[in-house]
Amino acid sequence: MSVVAWDGEWLAADRQGTSGNLKIQVKKIAWLADDTRVAFVGALEYGMALVDWYAAGQDPAKWPEFQKDK
């Protein structure tokens, strides 16, 4: 289970990732160059792809393919 919490001032997330039965430490909050913070839950590679898309300007034409059917 992933947890991201925002109370209007603080942004917090757990740091556990799982690969099979292996637990690993990951970052689920990203600080962008303009001081924006974004967080995600779910698969790490998908979350990072969305962070990259957001950081690149959120162009709807470049919305990640894996998200288009959901």
C-alpha positions, 0 to 999 in steps of 0.5 A: 500500500502506498500513502501520500498525504497533503494537508495544505502545508506538508506533503508526505509519502511512504518510501517503500517499493516492492519488486516481487517479494523484495522491499526496496526504498524509493522516492515518491515525491519529486521536487521540480526545478521551479520548486513544485512538488509532485507525488505519486502512488503505484508502479515506480516506473509509471509514477516517474514517467508522469513526473517527467511528463509534468516537469516537461510542461504537461503537454496533453499530446505527450500524455504517456501511452500507458495512461491513455486507456485508464 
